[in-house]
Amino acid sequence: MQTPKFGERIRQVGGLSRNARLYIVSTALVGFGSGIWNVIFYLYLNLPEVGFQPDFISNMFTAGALATGFIALPAGLIIERLGTKKAILIGLTSNLFNIVQFLVLQPSLLLFASLISGLIGTVSWVASAPFIMENSTKEERTFLFSVDWAIMIIMNFVGSMAGGAMPDLFNSFLGLPTGLSASAAGYRLSLLISMALSLASVIPILLIRERKRQTQQRMGDLFALKNVKSGRTILKFMLPVGIIGFGAGFIVPLFNIFFKLKFAATTEEIGVLSALSNITLVIGTLSAPALAKRLGKVKAIALCEFFSMPFIMLMTLSPNLGFAGAAYITRNALMNMAGPITTAFQMEMVTETERATTNGLMVMSDNIPRAITASISGGMMTLSDFYTPFSATTITYFMASSLFYTFFRKAETKTTEAQAKPVP
């Protein structure tokens, strides 16, 4: 089966609804801003001038992830009531709290800002999948999930490259120290630009014309979970998602710190690694729909996840940054390329009235375990123990992927817009 050519992909994007195209523009701005932020924020906190160690940095991640986990289900229920456009707008305002995280270097305020940012930002995260389902036909749905994901990754690549270079460029222009002993000023200017780009993503969302809801559910019924019709299916999704979140927490939040501490990588080198990983992930993501058509969604998801696992251990066993970076890039592409397929599959397996609730439960299942293990791993890395976290991640990923395949290998059957067929 041939993968559609680039020109055909562009025509497919042009054929998407106006709302879908505006959402993709917003995604591009968020991706650019977050690409800069993700590369340099934790490195900024770990600068000698700023002085925070991996154990505190992991606690910051834990605060945000716990907030995300605990608010995700209520957010999903509120979205069922408010609609996806309002929810996305509310979530994007979380970027206003990011300014506290790089200008106010008082530990308790940093933790509080991370907590509030996680609480508010989760609302748009949970709303994204239901929004895409509402603004796409069944035939174009997997494509739209993949394109939206790919745009995010491409702009993350641009942001990663920019973020890796910007602090030293600003510091050089200002006549301040660069490199491993760089001044924090260049980092702060870079993070401010990142925040401005993310805030600009509100503009295309404001232009979206949300379709009128035929029925508006009562909040009492929502919080009683009366909208949930596919409870058994949702639980079968939550278990592997939770185990993957538990494993990911050991290493994913601290990849940049890992490269800095173990291999003395510079900010620019880490930015290049992040950018290269995004290039391979874009290629994988755009190839994933074709793989799903050939193998089916469930087999494609499980295959990508299983193939990523050896590269997790190669990262920590590698003798130098080059080998570790190659393993990182490969693992990132394989583990995440099926992400849009996974989300589309989850949304197809539940009814329309429970999609936001389902997505909230998935976010909760992923983030609460991730928050717990991130704090544990931060202590390990502060003591230069890198082998244990990577081993734990590999084992838990294997367990989760095995469970997912066992639960859903026979479940990929006919689904409809209104009602999904529960897992037997």
Steps between C-alpha positions, in 0.01 A plus 500: 500500500645835398521789740321812365737751338573842649278684252209274583554565872484877436174458305358295786584778746332753269190283498464506878233714665570867579495422872752220455737725302479775764572244770809386309625862489457522877682169538792639297538801731476284812754258352750776423471652846511168686798385289705790637369455854551123520866517396619774732269541800641221720853583378436860606398386848817286519735790410762579768356853518150363572610196699219242503596129503323208322313396815324839525448520123332160505279622787391790279403254229320292763295801614386574145436137415298440818292808424446372148406154624252610764329768290479290182175318583316812628634683192354233274163528669501880478591480131198278439297795634690806364607373160849457362570856373448668839700227668796543263499877558497452878788253480720724287493773765724276713794651313452819701620313809820389328652845550509433875696182438801675348493841671418408862766258625349431840445123540147511644381745233658291225314193624175697532530643147571154362192370680269776370639475146434125505144548628397751235703364207344157538161634389619566142692173493192300593284696251730442200395147405123563529547819294669306220227236510234772469671670206589205277324229309558134580711463182737792576517457878821297530662734245400810698630355827829415326535836324427695819758290684750540214457879493562510874815294455629705203457822693657335805797428273521866399462605862759248620758626252423860590490426873838327493666798330313803638645523856860523377400735217329738742784475751760567230306803382481629859868424567417239766652153563393212274540119498485288814546808720250709302316796646134446586404818311513331158283218628241740641468688170461171314232377742312831465487454121379144554215623720399772251473245217284270710270787599460596131342157444179638654430714189409221252290326769294820540419482125356148524123468448382237744197301392198529723456206733176313457479412869671649803564254777431583864806536722347274764460220247853555371663484843298187572661363179156430353641589158740203515366209293823314427642464851663160446674616182623818670646302791686278253654810347588652838707209631772492229498881479562520875784248487666687211466825696660332802796388288534824305528704818837340577672648196290713262478824707876496565646404161674838462642485853616141431697609193653792686601304811618175339655627177569871578279597204463872431166675456564524124576127474185414694300730273635323191417157646147614579459645152630185328268285708211713379601452135492122531177518696333705224600239244371223723177682583415567136576135419291368787157526328627282214641251752166497683312432176725206423524341845202650682526765771559262791784305338663819373493660847638190676771443237633856524511484880673161516769604249579813704595312818857384420598859425400611851778288652744594223473862613636438848750230389651711219865604543457852360247767403492396133380145569264612778356771277438255214320264741295793636393611151400146399313428824310828478383433145395139558325556834307809395428463128182303568370759747239649262380150409463414867294812568282446194443136602404602854253761374346257250445236767278724715185701436495869409360606839788340692799596283621794711445296816698212348785728397504651850528152650789419264686817598438425868620140465818614328596796716443390860735196476745710294510764775585242766789339316646833380576599859658160569714526185611856580656374824673217316647729233619747762706206635614412143292180482378485140478123446214433746251753353558382142463134603172573679364679193585211270329242723182704548472584127516129417225423753275780374538422130433131563182584691378739231544241227334229712199722576437636151643257244145387410326830564572684176162451340244725339430824686253777429495872566243472776562169669813294541494129548623397847788258537364144540 
